[in-house]
Amino acid sequence: MSTKLKHITVSERNYHNLKRLGSAGDSFNNVVTEILKQKALQTSPSLETPAQSAETHKPNGGESNG
């Protein structure tokens, strides 16, 4: 499967902010992908993170017994 790439233009300020969000070895595509995933989770309450899913599927609805 071939991935088609597109060029985008960002301000120098946004470039540096995006650069700070990534880790060594991350591509800007990886950083943008993570931002988009986070945005999707914020705007779609039907999507759960693995931690949220585990919490909601515990016995007693995730509440502690203590």
C-alpha positions in Angstrom: 0.0 0.0 0.0 1.4 3.4 -1.0 0.8 6.5 1.1 0.2 9.7 -0.8 1.9 12.7 0.8 0.9 16.3 0.6 2.7 19.5 1.4 1.4 21.8 4.1 2.6 25.2 5.1 2.7 26.4 8.7 4.1 29.5 10.4 7.5 29.3 11.9 5.9 29.7 15.4 3.6 26.7 14.7 6.5 24.7 13.3 8.4 25.2 16.5 5.4 24.4 18.7 4.7 21.2 16.7 8.4 20.3 17.0 8.2 20.6 20.8 5.2 18.3 20.9 7.1 15.4 19.3 9.8 13.2 20.6 13.2 12.4 19.1 12.6 10.5 15.9 8.9 11.5 15.5 8.0 12.8 12.1 5.7 15.8 11.8 3.1 13.3 10.4 3.3 11.4 13.6 2.8 14.5 15.7 -0.2 15.7 13.6 -1.7 12.2 13.7 -1.6 12.2 17.5 -3.2 15.7 17.6 -6.0 14.6 15.3 -6.6 11.5 17.4 -6.8 13.6 20.5 -9.2 16.0 18.8 -11.4 13.1 17.6 -11.6 11.8 21.2 -12.6 15.2 22.5 -15.3 15.7 19.9 -16.7 12.2 19.8 -17.8 11.0 23.3 -18.6 7.6 21.9 -14.9 6.9 21.4 -13.1 5.6 24.5 -9.4 5.4 25.3 -8.2 1.9 26.5 -8.0 3.3 30.0 -11.6 4.6 29.9 -12.8 1.4 28.4 -11.1 -0.7 31.2 -12.6 1.7 33.9 -16.1 1.5 32.6 -16.0 -2.3 32.2 -14.9 -3.0 35.8 -17.4 -4.7 38.2 -19.5 -2.1 40.1 -19.0 0.4 37.2 -15.4 1.1 38.1 -16.2 2.3 41.6 -14.0 1.2 44.4 -15.4 -0.9 47.2 -13.6 1.2 49.9 
